[in-house]
Amino acid sequence: MPTHEGLDIGALTEASRRAVLRLFVRRGLLEPQATQSMSGWPNEGLHVHNRISLRAGDPASAAGLARFCSRAPVALGGLA
């Protein structure tokens, strides 16, 4: 699996996917059976992006990354 500075991105993506699905089940957004069938999908919709790095003492970059992460993944106005 691809690594980035010692991190196994595939393992990190899989752990994140499982955590998100468990959260959805706990909140009643998905049935446990649905998460089991989703594990066989070739693209489950979760990706760990590892190409952005921040340097210590660079608050402008940290703020920019925080703004990017807080954006909605879909423009809600386009769904109507």
N, C-alpha and C positions, 0 to 999 in steps of 0.2 A: 504494500500500500504506500502511496506517496507520503513523504514526510516533509516537515518544514521545521527546521531548527529543533530536531529531536521529537517532534509531535507526529504521531501517526494520525493523519487527517481522516483516513477511513474509519478508524476506531472512534475518533472524536465525533465524526458525523453520525455513526451508528448509536453511540451513547446519547447524543443529543436527540436523535429521532425517538429512541425509546423513552427518554424523559418527557418529551413533548406529548407523545401518545399517552403515557401514563397520566399526565396532567389532564388531558382531554377526557379520559375515562373518569378520573376523580371528579371532574366538574360536570359530568353528565353530558358532555358534548359528543362523545362517541361511545358506542357499545364495545365491550371487550372483543367480541367476535369480529368487529370491523377492523380493529387494529391487527388482529391475527391475519386477516386476508390481505391487509395493506403491506405486510412484511414481504410478500412475494412480488410486489410491484417493482418493475425495473427502475422507476424514478418516483420516489415517494414524496418529492417536493421539499426536501430539507437539504440544505447544503451548508457546509462550514467553509466560509471564505477566509483564507489565510494569507492573502496577498497585501494586506495593509498592516504596516507596523508604525508605531509611534515612538518617538525618541523622548527620553526624559527631558523635561524643561521646555516642551513645545506645547503650551496650552492651546494655541490656535488650532493645531492639528487635532488635539483631543476633542475640542469643542466641535470641530467639523465632523469628526467621526460620530460623536454623540448625536448631532443633528441628523446625520444620515441614518443611524440606527433607529431613531425615533419616528421616522417617516412611515406612513402606511404603505404596505407592500402593493396595494392596488389603489388606483385613483377612484375613490368612491363615486365621484360625479359621473364617471364613465359607465357605471353599472346600471344606471336608470334607463 
